[in-house]
Amino acid sequence: MKILTSFLIIPSFLVCGLLQINDFGENKKLNISSEMHSSQIGYLFFKVEKEGSNVEKVTLQGKKLSEGKLKYTPKYNRDLANVGDFIITLTNSEGKEIVKQSIEDPLNPVMEVYEENISRKKLSLQHAEFSIRYSHSNEITMLKVEKITNAGNQLLLNQKL
């Protein structure tokens, strides 16, 4: 009788224990996949060209979304921005800022030159490409690109995403 009882009880404990472990594993997989879908990184690719009268023309070349989460989110700081830098602002449909970043002047980049010593030279380009990345949100609907000038900010691009 002892043998028969142990043959019935031990397998039932094993089956119940394995079902609980298996059920826990499936729930964990579902939670991980739902978290992955909620966090996305957005990329915006731009092209800027200097036209004849030194007016810049910015165009949005493309956008891309990928799964992931940014480790570092750049914040806009007006004190660190210089004349000629671009400000990219992403807003919702009501005009509320969601993302705001500054980009160093893409048409006048600073290049390091290694000769006898290390020096920096400012280049002047007629066209350039740049990109930004940000934590994507479904409420982002508008894109605005401005250039910092001595007289204030000059609007270069205002586009619906």
Steps between C-alpha positions, in 0.01 A plus 500: 500500500790739578653436160172563321446826691850627428460417129183711485599793727853568376402531128204722589732736693739509205225570245342777711840656570601496134168653392551790741856560377390480135209739562734751669741486204224578249378801703852635519543470123176690440602783734841534337354513148239760600775718654706474181210623286440799724859631480622609159777721371415744222755623246454804275739558208543849356680668212595867508614704198626854483322683220634795300415776747647313800154373599493143627242254374432201728314191377396190691645209305359217705393362831546163662376326813683221678444302815700608801545760765744792503756485779560873472240755398657829387340807651488843340707763679488851353821595682699234311355587157688741272400721210456280193389191694169334417218434745276201424166498680246217488151591623158344539188616316434770762850651463642364826873422478578130534865501386740793455863454391774722360738403221834672442505694174515223235612737221797627702643199684821514700768256385805392697826513304802295606818660369787603728238552767126452530294795380139565407380654175151611411379378160239665282278253311229558240295195604504253786296225662418452866270291713345487844371218714238521769269289714201450272149585614180457301389850596781666298340652191699811404865575424661843513861586410634844590838669464640714779596845368608824664152641444322195647391165358438460126245232399647267236249213497153445642356163399239250610638153569 
